[in-house]
Amino acid sequence: MAVSDCCGQAVPALEPADLAQRHVIEYVAKLADIHCNESVVQEKFAANGHVEGTERSNFDYLIMIGGTSDDFQLNESRIAAGSAKHKQLPMLVTAGFSTILLIFHPYYRSSFEFAAGDGLVMDGRAVIPIKFSQIPGRRSPAALALRGREYPLDLEGTAWIDARSGQVVRIDAALERDMSDVGLRSLSVHSEYKPTRLGESSAEMMLPSVAMVEVQTPRQHWRNTHSFNSYRSFVTEAEQDPNVKINGKTAEELQKMEQEKDGPEPKPEPKEKP
């Protein structure tokens, strides 16, 4: 497959996985400027398949990702919204699954094998399905934390990307191999991304809309549904309102802190009188 440049010379078109990688790199660079509201519904199922317990939570959500193909860091900030407080420990803690699209990031991409399928239309959008499967022994973007230890999760599934932009539209994933030896019978992930504008002049971005995680052990069955909405940009808010707070500080307070950190500005020495 090839296209022509302005001089009429053939230029190879990007493969679907390469197109997705380019988008994910741009996506990661913008995440630090974005925050939103997250609502979580935790459900615990009885042996007969009926829901026996439900817990709902709301958070102010911020995610910060940085790094290269050699080094990578992901930090989530989840602050309980309003005055809501949990009276009990969460039934199942799931976090970070909205960023499962990181399988296309250079840091993780070499851990997976990809195979693109034929294009199709999903919700009126031309998309390309890409099947992925973990290469045994390679790094994984997901892990199970159990009794003070972390067990990497080998994943397989399908990602659907926008045929033109490479933006991820949806991902379905599951365990690639059995992990009953550590008490994990099955795990499935369903993540959806929706077109969002953070300002009148900003370009449209596909941002997480829903991340559903379902887990079964030999004795337990849970499902957590994370919903993301009300996206805002720190940059846009700061331009519109000088009193907007970032990490609890206004732009003016942050600027003052930076000046204090750098030390006082040098003052010109007084000139001697002749």
C-alpha positions in Angstrom: 0.0 0.0 0.0 1.4 3.4 -0.9 0.4 7.0 -1.4 2.0 9.9 -3.3 3.7 12.9 -1.8 3.6 16.4 -3.2 6.3 15.6 -5.7 4.5 12.5 -7.0 6.8 10.0 -5.4 5.4 6.9 -3.8 5.4 7.0 0.0 4.5 3.9 1.9 1.3 4.2 4.0 1.5 3.5 7.7 0.5 0.0 8.8 -2.5 0.1 11.1 -0.4 -0.7 14.2 2.1 2.0 13.3 -0.8 4.4 12.8 -2.1 3.5 16.3 1.4 3.9 17.8 1.7 7.4 16.4 -1.7 8.4 17.9 -0.9 6.8 21.3 2.4 8.8 21.5 0.5 12.0 20.9 -2.2 11.0 23.4 0.3 10.3 26.2 1.9 13.8 25.6 -1.5 15.5 26.2 -2.8 13.5 29.2 -1.0 15.6 31.9 -3.1 18.6 30.8 -6.5 16.7 31.2 -8.6 15.8 34.1 -12.2 14.5 34.4 -14.9 13.0 36.6 -14.8 9.2 37.2 -17.7 7.2 38.5 -17.2 3.6 39.5 -19.9 0.9 40.1 -18.5 -2.2 41.8 -20.7 -5.3 41.7 -20.2 -8.6 43.5 -22.1 -11.7 42.1 -23.5 -14.6 44.0 -23.0 -18.2 42.9 -26.3 -18.1 41.0 -25.2 -15.1 38.9 -27.3 -12.5 40.7 -25.7 -9.3 42.1 -25.4 -9.6 45.9 -23.6 -6.4 46.5 -23.1 -3.0 44.8 -21.0 0.0 45.7 -20.8 3.4 43.9 -18.0 5.9 44.1 -17.2 9.2 42.4 -13.7 10.7 41.9 -11.9 13.7 40.5 -9.6 11.8 38.1 -6.2 12.7 36.7 -3.7 10.5 35.0 0.0 11.3 34.3 2.0 9.2 31.9 5.6 9.8 30.8 8.5 8.0 29.3 10.1 6.6 26.2 10.6 3.1 24.7 13.2 2.5 27.4 11.6 4.0 30.5 7.9 4.4 31.4 5.9 5.7 34.3 2.1 5.9 35.0 0.6 7.7 37.9 -3.1 7.9 38.7 -4.7 10.5 41.0 -8.2 9.6 42.3 -9.7 12.0 44.8 -13.1 11.1 46.3 -15.6 13.7 45.0 -17.7 15.7 47.6 -17.9 14.4 51.1 -18.5 10.8 50.2 -16.6 8.3 52.3 -16.4 4.5 52.1 -17.7 2.7 55.1 -16.0 -0.5 53.9 -13.0 -1.5 51.8 -13.7 -1.8 48.1 -14.7 -5.3 47.0 -12.3 -5.2 44.1 -9.7 -2.6 43.2 -9.2 -2.0 39.5 -7.3 0.9 38.1 -5.6 2.0 34.9 -7.6 -0.2 32.5 -8.8 2.9 30.5 -5.1 3.1 29.4 -5.0 -0.4 27.9 -4.4 1.3 24.6 -0.8 1.5 25.8 -0.2 -1.8 24.1 0.6 0.4 21.1 3.1 2.5 22.9 6.8 1.8 22.0 7.5 0.7 25.6 5.0 -2.2 25.3 4.5 -2.7 21.6 7.4 -5.1 21.2 5.6 -7.3 23.8 2.8 -8.1 21.4 2.1 -9.6 18.0 -0.4 -7.6 15.9 -2.6 -8.7 12.9 -4.8 -6.2 11.2 -8.2 -7.3 9.7 -10.4 -5.9 7.0 -11.9 -2.4 7.6 -15.5 -2.1 8.7 -17.9 0.5 10.0 -18.6 0.9 13.8 -21.1 3.5 15.0 -20.8 5.3 11.7 -16.9 5.4 11.8 -14.6 3.6 9.5 -12.4 1.4 11.7 -9.7 -1.3 11.4 -9.7 -4.2 13.8 -6.3 -5.2 15.1 -5.9 -8.6 16.9 -3.1 -8.6 19.5 -1.5 -11.3 21.6 1.2 -11.2 24.3 4.6 -12.6 23.6 5.4 -14.9 26.6 8.0 -13.4 28.9 7.7 -9.8 27.6 6.5 -6.8 29.7 2.8 -6.3 30.2 0.8 -3.1 30.8 -1.4 -4.9 33.4 -0.7 -6.8 36.6 -2.6 -8.6 39.4 -1.6 -7.4 42.9 -2.1 -10.2 45.4 -0.8 -10.6 48.9 2.0 -8.1 48.4 3.1 -9.5 45.1 2.5 -8.4 41.5 1.8 -10.9 38.7 2.0 -9.6 35.1 -1.1 -10.4 33.1 -0.6 -11.8 29.6 -3.4 -10.3 27.4 -4.9 -11.0 24.0 -7.9 -9.4 22.2 -8.9 -6.9 19.6 -8.5 -3.2 19.2 -10.5 -1.1 16.8 -8.8 2.0 15.5 -10.0 4.9 13.4 -9.0 4.1 9.8 -7.8 7.7 9.1 -6.4 9.0 12.4 -5.3 5.8 14.1 -7.1 6.8 17.3 -8.3 3.9 19.4 -12.1 3.5 19.4 -12.5 0.3 21.4 -10.5 -2.5 23.0 -11.7 -5.9 24.2 -9.1 -8.0 26.0 -8.8 -11.2 28.1 -6.2 -13.4 29.7 -4.1 -15.2 27.1 -3.4 -18.2 29.4 -4.8 -19.7 32.6 -3.7 -18.2 35.9 -5.6 -20.5 38.3 -2.3 -21.2 40.1 -2.5 -17.8 41.6 -6.3 -17.8 42.0 -7.3 -16.0 38.8 -9.8 -18.0 36.8 -10.7 -15.3 34.2 -10.3 -11.6 33.5 -12.0 -9.6 30.7 -11.6 -5.9 29.8 -13.9 -3.8 27.7 -12.8 -0.2 27.0 -14.5 2.4 24.9 -13.2 5.9 23.8 -15.4 8.8 22.6 -14.6 11.9 20.6 -14.1 14.9 22.9 -13.2 18.6 22.4 -11.5 20.3 25.4 -12.1 23.8 24.0 -13.7 25.6 21.0 -10.4 25.8 19.2 -9.0 22.4 20.2 -8.9 19.3 18.0 -11.1 16.4 18.6 -9.6 13.6 20.7 -10.7 10.1 21.5 -10.7 9.9 25.3 -11.8 7.1 27.6 -15.6 6.8 28.1 -16.1 3.4 29.8 -13.7 0.7 31.1 -15.4 -2.5 32.3 -13.3 -5.1 34.1 -14.8 -8.5 35.1 -12.8 -10.9 37.3 -13.5 -14.5 38.4 -11.6 -16.5 41.0 -12.6 -20.0 42.1 -14.9 -18.5 44.8 -15.6 -14.9 43.8 -17.0 -13.0 40.8 -16.8 -9.2 40.5 -17.4 -6.6 37.8 -16.2 -3.0 38.0 -17.5 -0.4 35.6 -15.5 2.9 35.3 -17.3 5.8 33.5 -15.4 9.0 32.6 -17.0 12.3 31.7 -16.8 16.1 32.1 -13.3 16.3 30.6 -11.5 19.6 31.2 -8.1 20.9 30.2 -5.8 22.7 32.7 -4.5 24.9 29.9 -8.0 25.9 28.7 -9.2 26.6 32.3 -6.1 28.6 33.1 -6.7 30.8 30.1 -10.3 31.4 31.0 -10.1 31.8 34.8 -6.9 33.0 36.6 -8.3 31.5 39.8 -8.5 27.9 38.5 -6.6 25.5 40.8 -4.1 22.9 39.6 -3.1 20.5 42.3 -4.7 22.9 44.8 -2.8 26.0 43.6 -3.9 28.9 41.3 -1.8 29.8 38.4 -0.6 32.9 40.3 0.4 30.8 43.3 2.3 28.3 41.1 4.1 31.2 39.4 5.1 32.6 42.8 6.3 29.2 44.0 8.5 28.9 40.9 10.0 32.3 41.5 10.8 31.5 45.1 12.4 28.2 44.0 14.6 30.0 41.5 15.5 32.7 44.1 15.0 36.4 44.0 15.6 38.3 40.8 19.0 40.1 40.6 18.7 43.8 41.2 21.1 46.3 39.5 23.8 47.6 41.7 23.5 51.3 42.5 25.9 53.5 40.6 28.4 55.6 42.4 28.0 59.3 42.2 30.8 61.2 40.5 
